[in-house]
Amino acid sequence: MHMELAIRSKIWSCLTKAEDIKLQIAEEFRRMKKAVAHVPGLAIVLVGDRRDSQSHVGFKAKGCEEVGIKSLLSELP
């Protein structure tokens, strides 16, 4: 029981740190956009139709959206 609580606490701590990092990144991109009117982007090329790859790409696109980065997806057969 004690070990389970320690693991849950560690997971919660990591999630909180990850959220803090996302907020810092989003703020930095807002400043960058205001200063130079441009922000970095992520170009994704998805080849084939593997479900695991589609899921991975979806998470990357969602992460970009969360911090204000433009993402561009190109799908190939």
C-alpha positions in Angstrom: 0.0 0.0 0.0 2.8 2.4 0.9 4.6 1.7 -2.3 1.5 2.3 -4.4 1.1 5.7 -2.7 4.7 6.5 -3.4 4.3 5.6 -7.1 1.1 7.6 -7.4 2.8 10.6 -5.8 5.7 10.3 -8.2 3.4 10.1 -11.2 1.4 13.1 -10.0 4.7 15.0 -9.5 5.8 14.2 -13.0 2.5 15.3 -14.5 2.6 18.5 -12.6 6.2 19.2 -13.9 5.1 18.4 -17.5 2.2 20.8 -17.2 4.5 23.5 -15.9 7.0 22.9 -18.8 4.1 23.2 -21.3 3.0 26.5 -19.8 6.6 27.8 -19.9 6.9 26.8 -23.6 3.6 28.4 -24.5 4.6 31.6 -22.8 7.9 31.7 -24.6 6.2 31.2 -28.0 3.7 33.9 -27.2 6.6 36.3 -26.5 8.4 35.1 -29.7 5.3 35.7 -31.8 4.9 39.2 -30.3 8.5 40.1 -30.8 9.2 38.7 -34.3 5.7 37.7 -35.6 6.8 34.1 -36.1 6.8 31.0 -34.1 8.4 27.6 -34.8 6.4 24.9 -36.4 6.4 21.2 -36.8 6.1 19.4 -40.1 4.9 15.8 -39.9 5.1 13.3 -42.7 3.0 10.2 -42.0 3.7 7.4 -44.4 1.2 4.5 -44.5 -1.8 3.8 -42.3 -0.5 2.2 -39.2 -2.8 3.0 -36.3 0.1 3.4 -33.8 1.8 5.9 -36.1 -1.5 7.8 -36.5 -1.9 7.9 -32.8 1.7 9.1 -32.2 1.2 11.8 -34.8 -2.1 12.8 -33.3 -0.4 13.3 -29.9 2.4 15.4 -31.5 -0.2 17.6 -33.2 -2.2 18.0 -30.0 0.9 18.9 -28.1 1.8 21.6 -30.7 -1.7 23.0 -30.4 -1.5 23.2 -26.6 1.6 25.3 -26.7 0.8 27.5 -29.7 3.0 25.8 -32.3 1.7 25.4 -35.8 1.8 21.8 -37.1 1.5 20.7 -40.7 0.6 17.1 -41.5 1.4 15.5 -44.9 0.1 12.0 -45.4 1.6 9.6 -47.9 0.5 6.1 -48.9 
